[in-house]
Amino acid sequence: MILDDKLSKREIVVLDGAVGSEIARLGGKMHGAAWCAVANKTHPDTVRRVHEEYLRAGVDVITTNTFATCRHVLAGAGLADETVAINTRAVELARAAIENVAPDRPVAVAGSMSNNLAWIPGSFSPDERYAPTAEQEAANYREMAETLAAAGVDLILMEMMSDIEHASRATQAAVDTGLPVWVGVSCSLRDDGSLTAWDIHTEEPAERLSDAHLVREPMPLESVIDAMTSFAPQVVGLMHSRVESIGPGLEVLRQRWNGPVMVYPETAGAHKVEPEAFAAHCRRWVEGGVQIIGGCCGTTIEHIRALVRELPHAVGPRA
């Protein structure tokens, strides 16, 4: 893979920031059920522009706009039959951005995959009309992973892994492509100071959840990390987690993973962090041994520019 040399030499690898929320900020239309997925079809120039701006900021990895483009998510937008085309287009837009802005740089394209479901419009709750069976879900993940691989991604980036059952189905599909797999686990820091895998009831306002949204006891973070590392990914890290959750989460991760560590927190909504403060946090994490660094939801191009300016010259010893 294009970044293998950097990884083996423990050089810093800079990820991009948010894709979906930046598409929205720059004028791309979001969909109530499939969020940023439809922008590959309706606002391709905006999607490409987001990638180009991150490349100009100096990133080593750009992430395809495919977090919400699995067949059962696109079904909520009436676009299930366009699943392959929409995912292929996302990779084409990322490749076009590299050709336009950084044709001579070793930039990797990461194909984003999640276990997201179609939402009830206006909420963050799944629309049960489009919930797949276990067999359909596994088949949909295989279709997506194979499409991303065929379209030319360099690696597959598993995002918001926070359970075992669904995350394992998605990750198995990614591993089966033979491409490098980077796994992003999400975590939540509760008011009592305890740490769990990401819990929507902790992180999202109640008014954004439907009355029927089930309250489930969140998974222990250790259990999710153990399940994900059993797939022998190339990289494991923490993402789409509050800045305050990252430090405690890293302590757990380092006890269970000895390979390259990745961090890219969210900075959206109630968890907003200004670019300079975000960059300072990132510097400390890199000085503590984090090798792959970037941002998730709410992280703008300005955040990544600040991050690149603030980075130390080398990854620090593992904390």
N, C-alpha and C positions, 0 to 999 in steps of 0.2 A: 504494500500500500504506500501511497505517495509520502506519508508522514512517518514511515517505519524508522527512518534514520534519526529523525528528531526524537521520537519516542525512546529509541535505544540509547541515545546520548543524553537523555534526561534534559532536553532543551524545552523551553516554554512553548506550548502550543496554544494559540489564541483562537477561541471559538467566536462566532458571531453572537449577537444578542437576540432579542425577541424577533420572531418573524411575523407571526399573526398580528400582534398588536402594533407593529410598525407598518404593516400593510394597511391596517385600519387608520393609523395616524396620518399616513400619506395619501389617504383618499380611497383606498380599496373598500369595496362593500363587503361587509360580513353577513353571514347567513345565520338565522336563529337556531337552526338544527345542526349545521355543519361548520359553523364558525368561519375560519379563514379558507376552508377547502375550495370554495367556489371561485376564489380570486384567481386561481390558475386559469380558469376559463373566462371570467368576466373582466379581470384587471391584470392581464399578464405583464404589461409594461410597469405597473406598480410593483409587482412581485420581483421582477428583474431589477428594478431600481433599488429596492431594499438590499438585495444581494450586492449590487454594485457599490452602494454606499459603505457597506461593511468591508468590502474588499479595499476600498480607498482608505478606510480607517486602519487597515493593516492586519486583518485576521488571516489565520491559516486554514480555517474550516468555515464553509458556508453550509447552512442546513436547508434542505428542500422544504417547501411549503406543503408538507404531507402529513402533518400531525393528525389531521382530521379527515384523511382521504381514504380510509378503508371502506370497503363496499357497504357495510352496514351503517356507517355514518353518512355516506353520500346518499343512501336510500332515503334518509330523512329530508334531503333536499331534492328528491326526485331524480337523482343523477346516478343511481347504482349502475346503470348500463354504460356509463362513461368512466367507470373506475379506472380502467387501464389507461385511457386517454388522458385523464386528469393527472394521474401520477406520472405518466411519461412526460407530460408537458411541464410539470414542476421541475423535473431533472433537466429538461432542455433549457428552461429559463435560468437555472443555476449555471449551467455550462456556458450559456450565452453571456452571462455576466462576467464570468472569468475571461472569456475571449475578448470582451470589450474593455476590461479594466486591468486584468492581471494575467495576460497570456503567458508570460515568462516566469511566473512565480509558482512554487509547488503548493498549490491550494487544493485541499481535499473537499469533495462534495459528500456530505453526510445525508443519507436518506432517512428522514425522521419517520419513526413508527411509534404508535401508542396503542393502548387498549381502550381508547376513548369510544363512547357510544353517541349516537345521535341524541341531541338534547331536545327537551320540550322547549319550543321557542320562548325566549324571555327568561329562561332559567338555566341552571347548571345541572338539572336533573335529567336522567336518561328517559327517553321516550320508549316505553316498553313495546310499542308497535313495531319498532325496528330492532329490538334485541334479538340477536341470533342465537340459535342452539349452539351447544358446544362444538358440534361437528361443523356447522356453518361458520362459526367464529374461526376455528382453526383453518378452514379452507380459505376464508377471506384474508387471513394473515399470510398464508402461503402465496395467494395471488398477489398481494401487495408487495411482499418481499421479493418475489421473483420479478415483478414489474420494475421495481427500483433497480434491481441488479441488472436486468436486461437494458434498462435505459442508461446505465453507466455511472451509478454512484460508486464512490470509493470505499465506503463503509456504511453500515446501518446503525443508526443511533436510536436506541430504545429510550423513550421519554415517558416520564411520570410512572415508572414501575412502582407500585405501592401495594400489590397483593401477590399471591403466589399463583393461583389458578389461571387467571387471564394473562398475567404478565409472562408466565411460563409458556403458554400457547404462542404468544406473539414472539417471544425470544427464540423459541425453537424454530419458528419459520425463518427468522433472520439468520440463525446459525446454519440452517440447512442450505443457504445460498452459497456458503463457502467464503463469503466476504468477512472482513474484520467486523466485529460487533462491539460497540461501546454502549454500556448500560447506565442510564441515568435513573437513580432511585430518588423518590421524593419523600420527605419526612415532615413531621409536625411537632412543634414544641407546645405542649399544653400549658394552661395557666398554672397548673400545680408543679411545673418544671419537668414533668415526665416527657419522654420522647417516644414517638410511635412512627410507623409508616404514615404517609400523608393521609389526612382525615378531612374530608370535605366539610364536615360539620364544625371542625375547629377553624378551618381556613376561610370559608365563604359565609357571607351574611345569610341569615335564615330566609330573608325575603327573596333570595335568588334560588331557593330550593323549593320544590313542589311539596304540597302537604303529604303526598304519598311517598316521598323520598325516605327510604328506610334508614334508620339509625343503626349502624353496625359498629361493633367494637373494632377499632382499627387494629391492623396487624402489628405485631412487634417488629420494629425495624430490623432487628437481628435476623429474624426469620426470612424476611424479604431479601436481605443481602445474601444470606446463605443460599436461597433458591436461585438467585441470579448468578452468583459466582459459580454455581454448579455447572453452568453452561460454558465455562472457561472463556469468558469474553476477553478482548484485548485491553479494555479500559472499563473501570467502574467508578461512578461518582455520584454526587448529590446535585439535584437540579429541581427547578420549580419548587423551591423551599424558601421560606423567609431567611433573610440574612442572619437573624438571631438563631435560627435552627442549624445553621451550617456547622458551627464549631462543635456542638454536642454530637451532631451527626457524624462528623469526621472522626471523632473519638471512637464511635462504634464501628465505622467502616474500617479504620486502620487495624482494628483488632481481628478483622475477618478477611482482609484483602491486602496482598503484598505487591500487587501490580500498580501500573500508572493510575493516579487518582485525578478525577475531574470534578470541577465545581462550576455550576452556573445557576445562581439563585434568581428568584423572581423579585421584581421591584415595583409591583403594580398596586394600585388601589391603596388600601390601608397599610400596605407594606412598602410604600414608596420610599425610595432612597435616591438622593440626588447624585449626579454623575461623579463628583469628586469624592463623596463619601463612599460610594460604591467602589471606586477605583482603589481607595485606601484599604477597604476590606479585602479586595482581591489581592493586593500586594502582600498583605499579611498571610493570606492562605498560601500563596506561592512561596513565600519565605518559609512557610511551615511544611513544604514538601508537595503541595498540589502542583501538578504539571500542566494540566489542561484547564483553561480558565475562560469564562465568558459569562453570558447573562441569559435570562429567560424572560417570561412575560413582564412587560413594562420597561425592559431594558432597551433604551433607544440607541441610535447610532452615536449620539453624544456620550452616552455611558461607555461605549466601547472605545471611542477616541480617548476619553479620559483614562480608561484602563490601560491602553497601549502606552500612553505617556507615563503612567505611574509604575509600570512593571519593573521589577528588579532585573538585573542582567542574567540571572540564573535561578533555577529552582533550588530552594533551600533544602537542608537535610530533612528527612522525614521526621515529623514531630512525634 
